[in-house]
Amino acid sequence: MSACAQDNFIAAYQSFDINAIKADVKTLSSDKFAGREPSTEGEILTTNMLISRFKKLGLTPGNGDSYLQAVPMNSIVSEPVGTLTIADIAFDFPKNYVASSRQTREQISLENSELVFVGYGINAPEYQWNDYKNIDVKGKTVVVLVNDPGYATQDPALFDGNTMTYYGRWTYKYEEAARQGAAGAIIVHETKPASYGWNVIESSWTGAQYHLPAKEVNEAVVDVEMWISTDKAHELMAKAGLDFNTLKAQALSNKFQAVPLKLNANIKVNNTITASVSNNVIATIPGRTSPDEHVIYMGHWDHLGSTVIDGKTLYFNGAHDNATGTAGLMHIAKAYKALDKAPERSVTFMAATAEEQGRLGSRYFANHPTMPLNKVVGLINMDSLDISGLKTDLTVVGFGKSALEDYLAKAAKSQGRILTPEQTPERGYYYRSDHFSLAKKGVPALSAGGGSTWLNAEQKAIGEQVSALVAKCYHQTCDEYNENWGWQGMIAELQVFFETGYMLSNTKDWPNWREGSEFKVARDAMMK
């Protein structure tokens, strides 16, 4: 165990009760909780359970005198009126284009908006890269490639090579376009660099989309966000007298200059807007000597609610995603309270709402933190804990990004485990869960879990069976509690996270992002 361990650290480390954890996961993922959808009775049951447990353990409210942080949300259903019009190109919603708006206005339109191809749409000073140099896109519509030049070239010296940086995420593309003053943004979908097919675009970008009100996040947004298929991108560039593949090749250089396409886009979108409020749950164990400094454990409590098929209500109970992480918050808090004395620094537990709707709870917290962000030492996120058995390694998503991994490595070594990178870094998983909301602000944040090598044949047999089920049931109604999961893997993971946070909360160190991380500039600025 850690050299700085208190007399009863080992007892606290070994106090994780597998049967109690099973019971909590089973309760949270029961039909009674109705899929834990935000702003429903399922939310009330979930948040009440968390608050009751934190109170019983003796944790203090983490938001002034309240355990709750209200998160305002807008549900927006965007429907194009007619179709997207660019010259005489025939667009068919949603088969080869989708369009939506985050603006809280009932009708949004682009009228004769000039199109500009801006390559990857990246402005990254640390990489000496600016696709918007020497071009004014105010009021115009930008056309952007997905992912980043590092992935496209597989050059490890360009961005982060095969590993996607945040500059490659579709969210960044729209954000940067808005910062540049664009009225609209069109991302060109390509399956490999996006890491998913057009079917995901078609299903994810139709129906209700959940957003934070613009005033709550203080972020500019374009009027209309769009995707078009690869075929339509080829047709669009040909209509402009250009070749799509040639433009893609030109966009791989930092000398690339944006290309006006001499075409205009027209589209009208009707928005149906519904406002609601959900809640984050926040609780704290005050530190003994540095109570203003915080180590944060985070996990989202929400899932997808229910659906009706053939007259029968089916629940998205989200047992793995993320009843496991929600239960984990309560049981790590219990382990801390089993210590003889509180850590030097405060330890805060944040159960976030609306992760499944775009990390809304954690994004709201990042913009309205309950403590100064330069007082947050680091964050450990728990999203879908390991249920596939014991491993000899621990997978780190976003491997190599921050010095928090040094602490994680020490905790993993206590179990004879080593840290290993994720197997598909090109998919950008680091940017898809709640930790990213604070990482984006500069707070060092860990996302880790599972592993690639089972401890023995018995654990491998369990793991292979469970892994197949997890893959099949992700975001499906079959993500249900299962007594036959590899629960020992979950216990081991909770112990690693407990020891990691324990070390962080009993040191005076301030682990930073590694050189080259896209978040280091923000952290350095906040710590001055």
DRENSE-324023 format. One line per field, with one value per residue (C-alpha): residue in one letter; x, y, z; residue number from 1; chain. Coordinates in pm, 1 decimal, m for minus. Example, Ala and Ser with C-alpha at 12.3 -4.5 7.8 and 13.67 -1.06 7.14 Angstrom:
2
type	c(A; S)
X	c(1230.0; 1367.0)
Y	c(m450.0; m106.0)
Z	c(780.0; 714.0)
seq	c(1; 2)
mol	c(A; A)
REM end
This chain:
528
type	c(M; S; A; C; A; Q; D; N; F; I; A; A; Y; Q; S; F; D; I; N; A; I; K; A; D; V; K; T; L; S; S; D; K; F; A; G; R; E; P; S; T; E; G; E; I; L; T; T; N; M; L; I; S; R; F; K; K; L; G; L; T; P; G; N; G; D; S; Y; L; Q; A; V; P; M; N; S; I; V; S; E; P; V; G; T; L; T; I; A; D; I; A; F; D; F; P; K; N; Y; V; A; S; S; R; Q; T; R; E; Q; I; S; L; E; N; S; E; L; V; F; V; G; Y; G; I; N; A; P; E; Y; Q; W; N; D; Y; K; N; I; D; V; K; G; K; T; V; V; V; L; V; N; D; P; G; Y; A; T; Q; D; P; A; L; F; D; G; N; T; M; T; Y; Y; G; R; W; T; Y; K; Y; E; E; A; A; R; Q; G; A; A; G; A; I; I; V; H; E; T; K; P; A; S; Y; G; W; N; V; I; E; S; S; W; T; G; A; Q; Y; H; L; P; A; K; E; V; N; E; A; V; V; D; V; E; M; W; I; S; T; D; K; A; H; E; L; M; A; K; A; G; L; D; F; N; T; L; K; A; Q; A; L; S; N; K; F; Q; A; V; P; L; K; L; N; A; N; I; K; V; N; N; T; I; T; A; S; V; S; N; N; V; I; A; T; I; P; G; R; T; S; P; D; E; H; V; I; Y; M; G; H; W; D; H; L; G; S; T; V; I; D; G; K; T; L; Y; F; N; G; A; H; D; N; A; T; G; T; A; G; L; M; H; I; A; K; A; Y; K; A; L; D; K; A; P; E; R; S; V; T; F; M; A; A; T; A; E; E; Q; G; R; L; G; S; R; Y; F; A; N; H; P; T; M; P; L; N; K; V; V; G; L; I; N; M; D; S; L; D; I; S; G; L; K; T; D; L; T; V; V; G; F; G; K; S; A; L; E; D; Y; L; A; K; A; A; K; S; Q; G; R; I; L; T; P; E; Q; T; P; E; R; G; Y; Y; Y; R; S; D; H; F; S; L; A; K; K; G; V; P; A; L; S; A; G; G; G; S; T; W; L; N; A; E; Q; K; A; I; G; E; Q; V; S; A; L; V; A; K; C; Y; H; Q; T; C; D; E; Y; N; E; N; W; G; W; Q; G; M; I; A; E; L; Q; V; F; F; E; T; G; Y; M; L; S; N; T; K; D; W; P; N; W; R; E; G; S; E; F; K; V; A; R; D; A; M; M; K)
X	c(0.0; 91.1; 384.0; 176.6; m100.3; m256.1; m265.3; m601.9; m567.5; m546.2; m867.1; m1045.8; m900.9; m1034.2; m1371.8; m1548.5; m1843.4; m1929.8; m2278.7; m2362.8; m2235.7; m2440.8; m2749.9; m2702.7; m2645.7; m2953.5; m3167.3; m3048.0; m3111.0; m3450.4; m3767.5; m3882.1; m3619.7; m3761.4; m3429.9; m3315.4; m3418.2; m3353.8; m3651.7; m3865.8; m3969.8; m3666.0; m3442.6; m3611.1; m3560.6; m3195.1; m3096.5; m3282.4; m3090.5; m2758.2; m2836.9; m2964.3; m2646.6; m2412.7; m2596.4; m2579.3; m2203.8; m2161.9; m2062.7; m2143.1; m2349.1; m2127.9; m2325.1; m2351.2; m2611.5; m2753.3; m2655.6; m2823.4; m2712.9; m3000.1; m2917.1; m3147.2; m3190.7; m3362.1; m3495.9; m3495.6; m3652.0; m3524.1; m3703.5; m3587.3; m3857.1; m3821.2; m3458.0; m3102.1; m3048.9; m2704.2; m2716.6; m2914.4; m2777.5; m3053.2; m3029.1; m3252.4; m3304.6; m3183.6; m3040.3; m2753.4; m2777.4; m2900.3; m2955.6; m3032.9; m3001.3; m2914.2; m3062.6; m3366.7; m3569.8; m3863.7; m3736.5; m3377.6; m3263.4; m2957.0; m3024.9; m2771.0; m2494.7; m2160.4; m1983.2; m1615.5; m1410.2; m1189.0; m1012.9; m1021.5; m1151.8; m879.3; m720.8; m450.0; m158.8; 32.3; 46.1; 117.1; m207.2; m485.7; m725.3; m902.8; m599.7; m649.4; m1021.8; m1329.3; m1616.7; m1852.9; m2209.4; m2091.7; m2122.6; m1804.7; m1751.9; m1525.1; m1353.4; m1395.9; m1105.5; m762.9; m455.7; m267.0; m519.8; m541.4; m164.1; m87.4; 217.1; 300.2; 470.1; 147.5; m101.2; m106.2; m81.1; m339.5; m475.3; m757.9; m711.3; m1006.3; m952.3; m1079.0; m1412.2; m1725.9; m1815.4; m1495.9; m1570.8; m1900.0; m1751.3; m1461.7; m1687.6; m1902.5; m1597.6; m1497.8; m1842.8; m1981.3; m2360.0; m2358.1; m2125.6; m2132.4; m1919.6; m1836.2; m1902.4; m1650.2; m1685.5; m1324.4; m1220.4; m1556.9; m1534.8; m1903.0; m2127.0; m2389.7; m2654.7; m2526.1; m2563.2; m2911.6; m3028.6; m2842.2; m2920.4; m3293.2; m3550.2; m3498.6; m3154.4; m3075.7; m2874.8; m2781.1; m2924.1; m2659.6; m2638.9; m2543.5; m2234.7; m2134.2; m2041.9; m2121.9; m2313.8; m2373.1; m2732.1; m2745.0; m2526.3; m2519.6; m2358.7; m2347.6; m2250.9; m1923.2; m2104.0; m2268.0; m1931.8; m1787.3; m2090.2; m2066.3; m1699.5; m1753.3; m2031.4; m1775.5; m1533.7; m1306.3; m1203.4; m1284.8; m982.8; m746.5; m886.1; m847.7; m482.8; m422.5; m583.7; m307.2; m60.6; m48.0; 4.3; m348.5; m561.8; m940.5; m1118.7; m1435.9; m1660.7; m1860.0; m2181.4; m2455.1; m2651.5; m3017.1; m3209.0; m3492.0; m3525.6; m3824.3; m3744.5; m3981.3; m3834.2; m3913.9; m3745.4; m3679.9; m3456.1; m3250.0; m2992.1; m2633.0; m2571.4; m2259.9; m2122.2; m1788.3; m1558.7; m1384.2; m1005.7; m826.8; m557.2; m642.5; m1022.5; m1027.4; m835.4; m1041.7; m1001.2; m1318.6; m1478.6; m1739.7; m1991.3; m2319.6; m2638.3; m2867.5; m2964.3; m3212.6; m3552.1; m3805.0; m3964.0; m4291.2; m4282.8; m4601.0; m4784.3; m4528.3; m4305.7; m3940.0; m3677.9; m3324.2; m3210.0; m2840.3; m2708.6; m2354.6; m2390.1; m2391.5; m2550.4; m2203.7; m2035.5; m2318.8; m2289.3; m1912.4; m1939.0; m2126.4; m1887.4; m1567.8; m1717.4; m1782.9; m1419.0; m1295.2; m1522.4; m1368.9; m1033.4; m927.3; m902.0; m1008.4; m753.9; m552.8; m747.1; m1122.6; m1269.3; m1582.4; m1826.8; m2025.4; m2305.8; m2376.4; m2703.5; m2764.6; m2434.5; m2629.6; m2771.3; m2427.8; m2257.1; m2495.9; m2462.5; m2083.5; m2071.8; m2297.0; m2077.8; m1766.7; m1925.6; m2073.8; m1825.9; m1893.0; m1524.0; m1264.0; m1132.3; m774.6; m842.4; m930.7; m623.7; m760.5; m1067.2; m1137.5; m1433.7; m1624.6; m1839.6; m1930.9; m1702.0; m1526.2; m1760.4; m1556.6; m1327.1; m982.0; m701.4; m323.9; m339.7; m556.2; m658.5; m617.3; m829.4; m628.9; m307.8; m15.7; m216.5; m148.9; 70.4; m235.5; m137.1; 170.1; m61.0; m287.5; 15.4; 119.7; m230.9; m245.1; 95.1; m58.0; m256.1; 36.6; m112.6; 38.1; m118.9; m184.2; m318.4; m665.5; m671.3; m862.2; m729.7; m843.9; m1206.7; m1158.8; m1328.6; m1150.8; m1376.8; m1705.7; m1764.6; m1805.5; m1438.5; m1386.1; m1611.0; m1354.4; m1049.5; m1158.2; m1139.6; m788.5; m855.0; m644.2; m886.3; m851.9; m1060.5; m953.1; m1097.9; m1091.5; m789.6; m683.6; m530.0; m724.1; m562.1; m625.4; m833.8; m1127.7; m1149.5; m1107.0; m1401.1; m1618.9; m1487.1; m1542.0; m1902.7; m1970.3; m1786.0; m2002.1; m2314.8; m2188.5; m2116.9; m2458.7; m2648.1; m2480.0; m2764.5; m3018.4; m3291.6; m3087.1; m2829.9; m2964.7; m2822.7; m2658.4; m2547.9; m2290.2; m2088.5; m1718.9; m1781.3; m1427.0; m1307.2; m1534.2; m1409.0; m1046.3; m1121.6; m1287.6; m985.7; m748.0; m954.7; m980.5; m603.4; m536.5; m761.2; m628.9; m273.2; m381.5; m573.5; m273.4; m3.9; 76.0; 154.1; m40.7; m16.0; m37.4; m104.8; 192.4; 366.4; 179.4; m162.9; m430.1; m541.9; m209.8; m235.8; m568.1; m433.4; m117.4; m322.9; m560.4; m275.5; m82.5)
Y	c(0.0; 368.6; 475.3; 764.7; 530.4; 591.0; 309.0; 187.9; 269.2; m101.3; m168.6; 110.3; m17.2; m364.8; m240.9; m242.5; m477.6; m665.1; m756.3; m399.4; m270.8; m529.9; m425.1; m58.1; m129.3; m353.5; m84.5; 197.9; m10.2; m146.0; m67.6; 140.1; 400.7; 401.9; 446.6; 744.1; 1004.0; 1365.9; 1570.6; 1263.5; 1061.4; 844.3; 1145.3; 1214.0; 854.4; 857.6; 1192.0; 1115.4; 788.2; 965.5; 1245.8; 1003.5; 795.3; 1095.0; 1237.3; 903.3; 888.0; 1238.3; 1420.1; 1790.7; 1960.5; 2047.3; 2347.7; 2589.1; 2439.4; 2209.6; 1872.5; 1972.3; 2197.3; 2286.4; 2249.3; 2430.6; 2252.4; 2307.1; 2024.1; 2135.9; 1943.5; 2095.3; 2025.1; 2163.1; 2346.8; 2219.4; 2121.1; 2250.7; 2440.9; 2480.3; 2550.8; 2263.9; 1986.4; 1755.5; 1705.9; 1452.2; 1484.8; 1277.4; 1039.2; 1262.3; 1569.8; 1668.1; 2014.2; 2143.5; 2456.9; 2528.0; 2875.0; 2919.3; 3075.7; 2904.3; 2966.4; 2995.3; 3052.2; 3092.2; 3309.4; 3312.4; 3235.0; 3219.2; 2882.4; 2863.7; 2544.0; 2578.9; 2240.9; 2091.0; 2415.2; 2419.5; 2714.6; 2564.1; 2797.7; 2523.5; 2328.5; 2641.4; 2573.9; 2811.8; 2714.7; 3049.7; 3269.5; 3540.6; 3471.4; 3644.5; 3400.3; 3629.1; 3555.0; 3280.2; 2900.0; 2698.9; 2348.6; 2139.4; 1800.7; 1569.9; 1453.0; 1618.6; 1613.1; 1378.5; 1102.5; 1168.8; 1136.5; 893.1; 1113.6; 1105.0; 1443.4; 1607.4; 1687.2; 1352.4; 1116.0; 840.3; 960.0; 1207.8; 1544.7; 1759.4; 1956.5; 1650.5; 1625.2; 1745.9; 1955.1; 2156.1; 2220.1; 2393.0; 2581.2; 2722.8; 2817.0; 3013.7; 3182.7; 3290.5; 3445.1; 3193.2; 3173.4; 2807.2; 2507.2; 2190.7; 1892.0; 1639.7; 1289.8; 1016.5; 686.2; 611.2; 952.0; 996.2; 637.9; 573.6; 540.0; 774.9; 572.6; 724.5; 1074.7; 992.6; 858.9; 1097.1; 1423.3; 1377.8; 1410.9; 1598.3; 1740.9; 1863.7; 2178.9; 2420.3; 2769.4; 2980.0; 3230.6; 2948.5; 2843.2; 3178.9; 3016.0; 3137.3; 2900.1; 2908.3; 2942.5; 2608.6; 2300.2; 2050.2; 1728.7; 1613.7; 1272.9; 1210.6; 1170.8; 1509.1; 1665.8; 1538.7; 1676.8; 2010.3; 2060.6; 1957.2; 2215.6; 2471.8; 2358.2; 2185.3; 1831.4; 1712.0; 1479.0; 1753.3; 1993.5; 1728.3; 1684.7; 2061.3; 2079.9; 1859.5; 2150.2; 2437.3; 2656.6; 2576.1; 2876.6; 2862.3; 2840.4; 3044.1; 2809.7; 3084.4; 2903.4; 3001.5; 2795.1; 2844.9; 2661.6; 2722.7; 2528.8; 2523.3; 2465.0; 2321.2; 2424.0; 2273.7; 2401.8; 2180.9; 2158.3; 1864.2; 1835.6; 1745.6; 1593.4; 1725.8; 1621.4; 1685.6; 1541.9; 1861.3; 1842.3; 1869.8; 2120.3; 2243.1; 2233.5; 2480.3; 2233.3; 1955.1; 1612.9; 1534.6; 1197.1; 1221.5; 986.5; 1049.7; 918.9; 954.0; 721.0; 715.3; 664.0; 441.8; 357.3; 197.6; m90.2; m271.0; m112.1; m230.8; 4.3; m94.4; 72.4; 175.6; 83.4; 146.3; m103.0; m86.1; 268.0; 411.3; 253.0; 108.0; 448.5; 597.3; 318.8; 360.7; 722.1; 613.2; 330.4; 530.3; 792.6; 512.6; 399.6; 753.3; 770.9; 443.1; 621.4; 727.1; 1086.8; 1289.6; 1359.4; 1681.9; 1812.4; 1800.4; 1513.4; 1603.4; 1362.5; 1486.9; 1279.0; 1456.0; 1473.1; 1454.9; 1302.6; 1104.0; 1429.3; 1579.5; 1608.7; 1886.7; 1843.4; 1842.1; 2125.9; 2333.7; 2250.7; 2351.0; 2688.9; 2727.2; 2541.8; 2516.7; 2584.6; 2779.9; 2553.2; 2649.5; 2483.5; 2150.0; 1926.9; 1670.4; 1471.3; 1097.3; 1007.0; 679.9; 604.2; 236.0; 53.9; m270.0; m568.1; m804.8; m957.5; m901.8; m774.2; m742.3; m396.7; m84.8; 96.6; 474.7; 672.8; 971.9; 797.5; 1030.1; 1349.5; 1439.2; 1372.3; 1233.9; 908.4; 890.4; 854.1; 613.7; 401.5; 376.2; 269.2; 13.8; m122.6; m205.1; m469.6; m576.2; m394.3; m164.6; 118.3; 64.0; 299.1; 254.6; 34.8; 280.3; 630.9; 752.7; 740.8; 1024.2; 860.3; 1097.7; 1377.5; 1191.6; 1172.3; 1408.5; 1449.5; 1633.7; 1921.2; 2016.6; 1911.6; 2161.7; 2432.4; 2315.4; 2085.0; 1763.7; 1473.9; 1094.9; 854.1; 494.1; 149.6; m211.5; m358.3; m581.6; m883.1; m1098.6; m1222.5; m1590.5; m1829.5; m1818.9; m1438.0; m1446.6; m1684.2; m1450.1; m1146.6; m1271.9; m1354.0; m1023.7; m813.4; m951.6; m863.8; m512.9; m442.8; m572.3; m382.4; m40.4; 214.4; m65.9; m194.6; m510.0; m318.3; m486.6; m595.9; m938.8; m1145.6; m1316.0; m1007.1; m1008.4; m810.2; m858.6; m640.0; m360.9; m392.5; m378.8; m70.4; 109.1; 28.8; 175.4; 493.0; 517.4; 492.7; 736.3; 1000.9; 922.7; 998.6; 1317.2; 1434.4; 1381.8; 1556.8; 1920.0; 1844.7; 1997.5; 1750.1; 1926.8; 1832.3; 1699.7; 1920.5; 1909.0; 1853.4; 2080.3; 2167.8; 2277.1; 2639.9; 2679.9; 2516.4; 2724.6; 3042.1; 2960.5; 2869.0; 3195.3)
Z	c(0.0; m18.8; 198.3; 333.3; 447.3; 784.8; 1039.9; 920.8; 552.5; 471.4; 662.7; 472.9; 144.2; 218.4; 343.6; 6.7; 57.7; m261.3; m144.3; m42.7; m377.8; m563.1; m369.1; m458.6; m829.6; m829.8; m668.0; m892.0; m1205.0; m1100.4; m1295.7; m997.9; m1094.0; m1450.9; m1631.3; m1419.5; m1675.5; m1572.7; m1453.4; m1377.5; m1074.0; m1148.0; m1081.5; m747.5; m634.3; m742.8; m595.7; m271.7; m239.1; m288.8; m45.2; 218.1; 195.1; 201.6; 503.8; 683.4; 621.8; 760.2; 441.7; 430.1; 154.6; m140.6; m268.4; 20.7; 253.5; m16.3; m159.3; m487.2; m770.3; m1001.9; m1372.0; m1617.9; m1949.0; m2280.1; m2491.4; m2854.2; m3142.0; m3467.8; m3792.4; m4127.8; m4321.2; m4674.8; m4726.1; m4732.9; m5057.5; m5214.2; m5588.3; m5743.2; m5518.2; m5394.8; m5018.0; m4842.8; m4462.5; m4278.9; m4541.0; m4647.0; m4426.8; m4082.7; m3937.8; m3591.4; m3382.6; m3020.9; m3045.1; m2824.3; m3102.8; m3268.1; m3620.0; m3739.6; m4093.5; m4308.4; m4611.9; m4893.6; m4645.4; m4824.8; m4798.5; m4702.4; m4680.4; m4371.3; m4374.4; m4027.5; m3877.9; m3613.4; m3434.7; m3210.0; m3128.0; m2943.9; m3271.8; m3479.5; m3662.9; m3766.9; m4044.0; m4002.1; m4072.9; m4336.3; m4373.4; m4230.5; m4186.7; m3994.2; m4103.0; m4337.2; m4327.4; m4287.7; m4428.0; m4203.3; m4203.0; m3903.0; m3678.5; m3711.1; m3939.5; m3705.5; m3758.9; m4132.3; m4178.6; m3892.1; m3834.8; m3460.2; m3493.6; m3619.2; m3341.9; m3156.1; m3451.4; m3448.9; m3112.9; m3156.0; m2985.6; m2883.0; m3203.1; m3387.9; m3205.6; m3379.1; m3073.0; m3114.2; m3483.4; m3402.3; m3104.9; m3304.0; m3595.6; m3349.1; m3195.3; m3546.6; m3598.3; m3848.3; m3884.2; m3984.8; m3984.6; m4194.6; m4090.3; m4361.3; m4230.8; m4309.4; m4126.5; m4031.7; m3897.7; m3723.6; m3585.1; m3658.5; m3960.5; m4099.1; m3914.2; m3588.5; m3732.4; m3854.5; m3517.6; m3287.1; m3465.0; m3505.1; m3228.4; m2902.2; m2828.9; m2477.7; m2419.4; m2145.3; m2196.0; m2370.6; m2083.6; m1844.4; m2037.5; m2183.9; m2513.6; m2861.9; m3088.8; m3461.8; m3580.3; m3762.9; m3707.3; m3993.0; m4114.2; m4476.0; m4612.0; m4794.5; m5127.0; m5084.9; m4995.9; m5324.6; m5510.6; m5329.4; m5412.7; m5772.7; m5797.9; m5676.7; m5951.4; m5698.2; m5605.7; m5253.1; m5223.7; m5341.4; m5082.3; m4810.4; m4901.9; m4894.6; m4547.4; m4401.3; m4395.0; m4147.1; m4451.1; m4569.8; m4662.4; m4636.5; m4971.2; m5049.6; m5246.8; m5424.0; m5333.1; m5089.0; m4836.7; m4751.1; m4482.0; m4235.1; m3911.7; m3676.9; m3309.3; m3050.4; m2714.4; m2372.9; m2058.9; m1754.3; m1447.7; m1322.5; m1042.6; m970.7; m626.6; m449.0; m108.4; 62.9; 327.3; 450.7; 461.5; 796.9; 701.8; 348.3; 327.2; 37.1; m183.5; m339.8; m496.3; m690.6; m763.5; m1037.1; m1196.7; m1376.5; m1215.9; m1519.7; m1799.6; m2087.2; m1922.4; m2098.1; m2431.1; m2536.4; m2785.3; m2888.9; m2598.6; m2340.8; m2140.7; m2147.6; m1929.4; m2013.8; m1664.3; m1728.6; m1473.9; m1610.5; m1747.7; m1488.3; m1184.2; m1123.0; m1108.5; m903.5; m647.0; m663.4; m544.5; m232.4; m150.7; m201.4; 30.9; 281.4; 258.6; 332.4; 635.1; 759.8; 800.5; 1149.5; 1034.7; 734.0; 457.5; 454.8; 154.4; 99.0; m100.4; m298.2; m461.4; m759.7; m912.3; m1240.5; m1427.0; m1802.2; m1912.9; m2168.2; m2307.8; m2371.8; m2029.7; m1930.5; m1553.3; m1553.4; m1805.8; m1581.3; m1281.1; m1478.0; m1551.5; m1202.7; m980.4; m609.0; m545.4; m746.9; m1022.7; m934.3; m599.9; m760.2; m738.0; m979.7; m1078.2; m1104.2; m1323.6; m1290.4; m1594.2; m1631.8; m1388.7; m1478.0; m1450.1; m1666.4; m1405.3; m1257.0; m1481.5; m1469.2; m1626.8; m1606.1; m1922.3; m1924.1; m2168.0; m2287.1; m2181.5; m2109.7; m2071.7; m1708.9; m1404.6; m1225.3; m1393.4; m1167.6; m867.9; m1053.6; m1146.0; m779.3; m678.4; m960.0; m854.5; m513.8; m703.7; m919.8; m1218.2; m1478.5; m1676.9; m2047.9; m2318.3; m2464.9; m2773.8; m2998.9; m2918.6; m3259.4; m3139.3; m2893.7; m2595.7; m2357.9; m2483.9; m2440.5; m2064.7; m1770.7; m1676.5; m2004.9; m1894.1; m1629.7; m1832.7; m2094.8; m1826.7; m1733.0; m1436.2; m1458.6; m1493.6; m1507.0; m1710.9; m1656.1; m1610.3; m1714.9; m1884.7; m2171.3; m1992.0; m1748.6; m1430.1; m1504.3; m1714.4; m1474.2; m1488.8; m1866.4; m1903.1; m1698.4; m1881.8; m2234.6; m2159.6; m1984.3; m2244.7; m2524.3; m2327.8; m2248.7; m2614.8; m2716.7; m2446.0; m2451.8; m2438.8; m2481.9; m2252.5; m2186.2; m1978.7; m1664.4; m1330.2; m1352.0; m1055.2; m1278.8; m1365.4; m1278.6; m959.9; m829.8; m1116.3; m996.2; m637.7; m755.3; m963.5; m671.1; m454.6; m713.4; m740.1; m361.1; m314.8; m600.4; m446.4; m99.3; m209.5; m387.2; m81.6; 149.5; m53.3; m120.0; m485.7; m774.2; m1065.4; m1400.4; m1759.1; m1953.1; m2205.9; m2534.8; m2378.7; m2522.4; m2166.3; m2012.4; m2124.0; m1941.4; m1624.2; m1621.9; m1663.5; m1376.7; m1139.0; m1182.5)
seq	c(1; 2; 3; 4; 5; 6; 7; 8; 9; 10; 11; 12; 13; 14; 15; 16; 17; 18; 19; 20; 21; 22; 23; 24; 25; 26; 27; 28; 29; 30; 31; 32; 33; 34; 35; 36; 37; 38; 39; 40; 41; 42; 43; 44; 45; 46; 47; 48; 49; 50; 51; 52; 53; 54; 55; 56; 57; 58; 59; 60; 61; 62; 63; 64; 65; 66; 67; 68; 69; 70; 71; 72; 73; 74; 75; 76; 77; 78; 79; 80; 81; 82; 83; 84; 85; 86; 87; 88; 89; 90; 91; 92; 93; 94; 95; 96; 97; 98; 99; 100; 101; 102; 103; 104; 105; 106; 107; 108; 109; 110; 111; 112; 113; 114; 115; 116; 117; 118; 119; 120; 121; 122; 123; 124; 125; 126; 127; 128; 129; 130; 131; 132; 133; 134; 135; 136; 137; 138; 139; 140; 141; 142; 143; 144; 145; 146; 147; 148; 149; 150; 151; 152; 153; 154; 155; 156; 157; 158; 159; 160; 161; 162; 163; 164; 165; 166; 167; 168; 169; 170; 171; 172; 173; 174; 175; 176; 177; 178; 179; 180; 181; 182; 183; 184; 185; 186; 187; 188; 189; 190; 191; 192; 193; 194; 195; 196; 197; 198; 199; 200; 201; 202; 203; 204; 205; 206; 207; 208; 209; 210; 211; 212; 213; 214; 215; 216; 217; 218; 219; 220; 221; 222; 223; 224; 225; 226; 227; 228; 229; 230; 231; 232; 233; 234; 235; 236; 237; 238; 239; 240; 241; 242; 243; 244; 245; 246; 247; 248; 249; 250; 251; 252; 253; 254; 255; 256; 257; 258; 259; 260; 261; 262; 263; 264; 265; 266; 267; 268; 269; 270; 271; 272; 273; 274; 275; 276; 277; 278; 279; 280; 281; 282; 283; 284; 285; 286; 287; 288; 289; 290; 291; 292; 293; 294; 295; 296; 297; 298; 299; 300; 301; 302; 303; 304; 305; 306; 307; 308; 309; 310; 311; 312; 313; 314; 315; 316; 317; 318; 319; 320; 321; 322; 323; 324; 325; 326; 327; 328; 329; 330; 331; 332; 333; 334; 335; 336; 337; 338; 339; 340; 341; 342; 343; 344; 345; 346; 347; 348; 349; 350; 351; 352; 353; 354; 355; 356; 357; 358; 359; 360; 361; 362; 363; 364; 365; 366; 367; 368; 369; 370; 371; 372; 373; 374; 375; 376; 377; 378; 379; 380; 381; 382; 383; 384; 385; 386; 387; 388; 389; 390; 391; 392; 393; 394; 395; 396; 397; 398; 399; 400; 401; 402; 403; 404; 405; 406; 407; 408; 409; 410; 411; 412; 413; 414; 415; 416; 417; 418; 419; 420; 421; 422; 423; 424; 425; 426; 427; 428; 429; 430; 431; 432; 433; 434; 435; 436; 437; 438; 439; 440; 441; 442; 443; 444; 445; 446; 447; 448; 449; 450; 451; 452; 453; 454; 455; 456; 457; 458; 459; 460; 461; 462; 463; 464; 465; 466; 467; 468; 469; 470; 471; 472; 473; 474; 475; 476; 477; 478; 479; 480; 481; 482; 483; 484; 485; 486; 487; 488; 489; 490; 491; 492; 493; 494; 495; 496; 497; 498; 499; 500; 501; 502; 503; 504; 505; 506; 507; 508; 509; 510; 511; 512; 513; 514; 515; 516; 517; 518; 519; 520; 521; 522; 523; 524; 525; 526; 527; 528)
mol	c(A; A; A; A; A; A; A; A; A; A; A; A; A; A; A; A; A; A; A; A; A; A; A; A; A; A; A; A; A; A; A; A; A; A; A; A; A; A; A; A; A; A; A; A; A; A; A; A; A; A; A; A; A; A; A; A; A; A; A; A; A; A; A; A; A; A; A; A; A; A; A; A; A; A; A; A; A; A; A; A; A; A; A; A; A; A; A; A; A; A; A; A; A; A; A; A; A; A; A; A; A; A; A; A; A; A; A; A; A; A; A; A; A; A; A; A; A; A; A; A; A; A; A; A; A; A; A; A; A; A; A; A; A; A; A; A; A; A; A; A; A; A; A; A; A; A; A; A; A; A; A; A; A; A; A; A; A; A; A; A; A; A; A; A; A; A; A; A; A; A; A; A; A; A; A; A; A; A; A; A; A; A; A; A; A; A; A; A; A; A; A; A; A; A; A; A; A; A; A; A; A; A; A; A; A; A; A; A; A; A; A; A; A; A; A; A; A; A; A; A; A; A; A; A; A; A; A; A; A; A; A; A; A; A; A; A; A; A; A; A; A; A; A; A; A; A; A; A; A; A; A; A; A; A; A; A; A; A; A; A; A; A; A; A; A; A; A; A; A; A; A; A; A; A; A; A; A; A; A; A; A; A; A; A; A; A; A; A; A; A; A; A; A; A; A; A; A; A; A; A; A; A; A; A; A; A; A; A; A; A; A; A; A; A; A; A; A; A; A; A; A; A; A; A; A; A; A; A; A; A; A; A; A; A; A; A; A; A; A; A; A; A; A; A; A; A; A; A; A; A; A; A; A; A; A; A; A; A; A; A; A; A; A; A; A; A; A; A; A; A; A; A; A; A; A; A; A; A; A; A; A; A; A; A; A; A; A; A; A; A; A; A; A; A; A; A; A; A; A; A; A; A; A; A; A; A; A; A; A; A; A; A; A; A; A; A; A; A; A; A; A; A; A; A; A; A; A; A; A; A; A; A; A; A; A; A; A; A; A; A; A; A; A; A; A; A; A; A; A; A; A; A; A; A; A; A; A; A; A; A; A; A; A; A; A; A; A; A; A; A; A; A; A; A; A; A; A; A; A; A; A; A; A; A; A; A; A; A; A; A; A; A; A; A; A; A; A; A; A; A; A; A; A; A; A; A; A; A; A; A; A; A; A; A; A; A; A; A; A; A; A; A; A; A; A; A; A; A)
REM end
